[in-house]
Amino acid sequence: MYKKTSFEATSKFSKHGVDFIRYGPISENMSMVMATVEEGHFEEFIHDKSTFTYIILEGKGTFYLDDEAVEVKAGDVLSVNPGTKIYYRGNLKQILICTPAYDPNYERHIRNIEK
């Protein structure tokens, strides 16, 4: 069995400097978005339930994970455990996979980040 999500079935939204294309939830166990940023994600947040796995398709940048700077570039994969403070800067195109599927009820805003 399989599930296909066509591009026409996606939804688009923007949040804190990031343009997202949402591919549904794929299942209860996984959700996925394509995220494009020109300068960065200008909100520090924590997600208490999902592991965030970023697949960097294009560009380079710096993720700040619990205040530790982690450099990324095209071809890298970065997996971030639940409960980690996250924000990032850079010019990036990336796939973000959340396991289990993203639920906004488990996301906590920490602070806005200046450009």
Secondary structure, 3 states (H helix, E strand, C coil): CCCCCCHHHCEEEEECCEEEEEEEEEECCEEEEEEEECCEEEEEEEECCCEEEEEEEEEEEEEEECCEEEEEECCCEEEECCCCEEEEEEEEEEEEEEECCCCHHHEEEEEECCC
